[in-house]
């Protein structure tokens, strides 16, 4: 299978750009899993940020998603098959189980898998509300990157460029009535 060579190529390419990571809080101060949220077009850099522990990501069951799943296994990132379009209830239950029973963080793109571009969906907030865990928005800024002509305007950092990744303050969804307001807020800060 060619997924391992693809993984090695990604690891090699990672040597040619810089990633600056900053946190608006101390992760160790949160004593529960979190739901990480970032735009679909910023996925390229995300596997390189993983530092261990249990994390699973929602991945489409489409051919592209299955390919991404195979590559992410080499990064030791788990996956949950499904999306807002394919088997959403099953995927939602699996994410809830991963948080509550396996103590796993969840990484999710609230505008994926097909858009609309930078349009926040409510699934991540409903997940955080039911699991009683915070959402951590991740803002990504590229300095010199290729931007694909795909629906998500996928970014690939250019060699010798820099990517800034900021883990923003955790957001708690304590009341189901707050979902609309918090959704708008997170969409704005991403």
Beta strands, then each sheet from edge to edge (+ up, - down):
strand 1: 18-23
strand 2: 35-37
strand 3: 55-59
strand 4: 78-81
strand 5: 105-108
strand 6: 135-147
strand 7: 155-171
sheet 1: 1+ 7+ 6- 2- 5- 3- 4-
end
